[in-house]
Amino acid sequence: MIALRLFLSSAAFTAVLAVSYWLVAHDPAGTVLLGFMTAALLVIAGYMVAAERNAGLYADDENATPAGARGERIGTFVLHSPAPFWIGLALMGLLLGLVVAPAAAGLGLIALLFLGALMIVRSR
């Protein structure tokens, strides 16, 4: 799996970068952020191992051609949903509220919870 190697090599690179950043700058904030980036890349790589173990994806075949993948079903995509806009707006309210005003953060959190519940109800 090419994507798995990409995420694992990126995680190794950011881990080396975090250690060298700490040794050079002694900055805890940047080191922690690079550590979280490493952890996020490892979580994605772990998910890929767990979810795609027996998926049998056509793209994983080394001899795959675009003509051979013709007609393969890749999923259903909703093209006209307003949900990403509203979720982004609510998330922006939450994060901006954490910096500026806690009341705005509370409203953003309530909006995110409402939108999450709405998406769960609509998906059934």
C-alpha positions in Angstrom: 0.0 0.0 0.0 1.6 3.2 -1.2 -0.6 5.4 1.0 0.4 3.5 4.1 4.1 4.0 3.3 3.4 7.7 2.7 1.8 8.2 6.1 4.4 6.1 8.0 7.3 7.9 6.4 5.6 11.2 7.1 5.2 10.2 10.7 8.8 9.2 11.0 9.9 12.5 9.4 7.8 14.6 11.8 9.0 12.6 14.8 12.6 13.3 13.8 11.7 16.9 13.2 10.0 17.2 16.7 13.1 15.7 18.5 15.5 17.9 16.5 13.3 21.0 17.1 13.3 20.3 20.8 17.1 19.9 20.9 17.7 23.1 18.9 14.9 25.5 20.1 13.8 24.0 23.5 10.3 25.3 22.6 7.6 23.1 24.3 4.7 24.4 22.2 6.2 23.7 18.8 7.5 20.3 20.0 4.1 19.3 21.3 2.4 20.4 18.0 4.9 18.3 16.0 4.3 15.4 18.4 0.6 15.7 17.8 1.2 15.8 14.1 3.2 12.6 14.4 0.4 11.0 16.5 -2.2 12.0 13.9 -0.3 10.5 11.1 0.2 7.3 13.0 -3.6 7.1 13.8 -4.4 7.5 10.1 -1.8 4.8 9.2 -3.3 2.5 11.9 -6.8 3.1 10.6 -5.6 2.3 7.1 -4.2 -1.0 8.3 -7.4 -1.9 10.2 -10.0 -0.8 7.7 -8.3 -1.8 4.5 -6.9 -5.2 5.6 -9.4 -7.2 3.5 -10.9 -4.4 1.4 -9.5 -5.7 -1.9 -9.3 -2.3 -3.5 -8.5 -2.3 -7.2 -5.9 0.5 -6.8 -3.8 -1.7 -4.5 -3.1 -4.0 -7.4 0.3 -3.2 -8.9 -0.9 -4.1 -12.4 -4.0 -2.0 -12.2 -5.0 0.1 -15.2 -7.8 2.8 -15.4 -9.5 0.7 -18.1 -9.7 -2.3 -15.7 -11.4 -0.2 -13.0 -14.2 0.8 -15.3 -17.6 0.3 -13.6 -16.2 -0.1 -10.1 -18.5 1.4 -7.5 -16.7 3.8 -5.3 -19.6 5.1 -3.1 -22.4 7.6 -2.8 -21.6 11.3 -2.5 -24.0 14.0 -1.5 -23.2 17.0 -3.7 -25.7 19.6 -2.5 -25.5 19.5 1.3 -25.4 22.7 3.3 -24.0 20.8 6.3 -20.3 21.5 5.7 -20.9 25.3 5.6 -22.9 25.3 8.9 -20.5 22.9 10.6 -17.6 25.1 9.6 -19.4 28.2 10.9 -20.2 26.5 14.2 -16.6 25.3 14.6 -15.3 28.8 13.8 -17.7 30.2 16.5 -16.4 27.6 19.0 -12.7 28.2 18.3 -13.0 32.0 18.1 -15.1 32.0 21.2 -12.4 30.2 23.1 -10.1 33.1 22.3 -12.5 36.1 22.4 -15.6 35.3 24.4 -16.6 32.1 26.3 -20.3 32.8 25.5 -19.6 32.5 21.8 -17.7 29.3 22.4 -20.8 27.9 24.2 -23.0 28.9 21.3 -20.6 27.3 18.9 -20.5 24.1 21.0 -24.3 23.9 21.1 -24.5 24.5 17.4 -22.0 21.7 16.7 -23.9 19.3 19.0 -27.2 20.2 17.3 -25.7 19.8 13.8 -24.1 16.4 14.8 -27.4 15.1 16.1 -29.2 16.4 13.0 -26.7 14.5 10.7 -27.2 11.3 12.7 -31.0 11.6 12.4 -30.8 12.3 8.7 -28.4 9.4 8.0 -30.9 6.8 9.2 
